[in-house]
Amino acid sequence: MIGASREALDAARERLDALADNTRVDAAALAADLAAVTALLDRETALRRVLTDPAQPGEGKADLVGRLLSGQVGGEAVDLVSGMVRSRWSASRDLVDAVEELADTADMIAADRDGTLDSVEDELFRFGRIVATSPELRAALSAKDSEGPAVAARTELARSLLRGRAKATTERLVVRLVQRPRGRSLDGGLDALSGLAAARRGRSVAVVTSAVPLSDRQRQRLGDALGRLYGRQIQLNLDVDPAVLGGISVRIGDEVIHGTIADRLDEVTRRMAG
């Protein structure tokens, strides 16, 4: 993407990250909703042209999204797409590409939250290598028709290859790609998914639960300390639960850390020194 579309996508990514800060948002359900919107916009050429028409007011386009999608997908998806159509897009197809990326990223967020993102990245990479070295498999999974029995056959083949051998997130991502490659080669689509997983893994998410909201200074200190400890940028997803009784609980993947804010920061410092 270039120009206005790149700026619009960056803004949409920021809004998705802001939603991800709310741990009550079901990221997997959001991914499914955004995938459904992708399919709608991919199918309805006239609709996406209206939604990306620079001559139309942004609020009018957002109202149209609300009328079309409310009750069909969750409120978070409606809000995200409404924000996207308020932005300017260089080409109508860029909007579809952007919604699809957000769907895939939401699934990565779900995997990050449950501690399986490392596995998802590895599985996508390995599946991509298998496809790259097997012309017969690549041909069987690649698009010939966009509707009907061919899609069903590709979908069932992908599921049979991954079921019980890969994480649920990996299976969802690959099945969506096989069902609707949208002009991409299978190899290219798998590489793009691997890249999204790698980018997300480079910025791990810490779910931080505290009895009261953390101050800006506390958030900064905790984020910096965790980043130094784990050797990568850590995004803090903040939640408030009075049952924590004045301390905090930090979960990164499968690791859960309990303690007061001061004690945890001191412990991080000691571990780093050791």
CORQUI-V607651 format. One line per field, one symbol per residue. ss: DSSP state (a for helix, b for strand, c for the rest). phi: phi as a letter, one per 30 degrees, with the letter a starting at -180 (. if undefined). burial: b if it has 9 or more other C-alpha atoms within 8 Angstrom, else e. Layout:
ss = ???
phi = ???
burial = ???
This chain:
ss = ccaaaaaaaaaaaaaaaaaaccccccaaaaaaaaaaaaaaaaacaaaaaaaccccccaaaaaaaaaaaabccbcaaaaaaaaaaaacccccaaaaaaaaaaaaaaaaaaaaaacccaaaaaaaaaaaaaaaaccaaaaaaacccccccaaaaaaaaaaaaaacccccaaaaaaaaaaaaccccccaaaaaaaaaaaaaaaacbbbbbbbbcccccaaaaaaaaaaaaaaaccbbbbbbbbcaaacccbbbbbccbbbbbcaaaaaaaaaaaaac
phi = .bhddddddedddddddddddddddddddddddddddedddddceddddddcdddcdeddddddedddceicbddddddddddddddcbdbdddddeddddddddddddedddcicdeddddddddddddddcbeddeddcddcbcbieddddddddddddceicbdededddddddddbdhidddddddddddddddddddbdccdccbdbeddedddddddddddddciadcccccbbbeddhicbbcbbicdbbcldeddddddedddddd
burial = eeebbbebbeebbebbeebbbbbeeebbebbbbbbebbbebbeeeeebbbbbeeeeebeebbbebbeebbeebbeebbebbbbbbbebbbebebbbbbbbebbbbbbbbbbbbbbbbeebbebbbeebeebbeeeeebeebbbeebeeebbbebbebbbeebeeebbebbbebbbbbbbbbeeeebbebbbebbebbbebbebbbbbbbbbeeeeeeebebbbbbbbbbeebebbbbbbbbbebebbbbbbbbeebebbbeeebbeebbeeeee
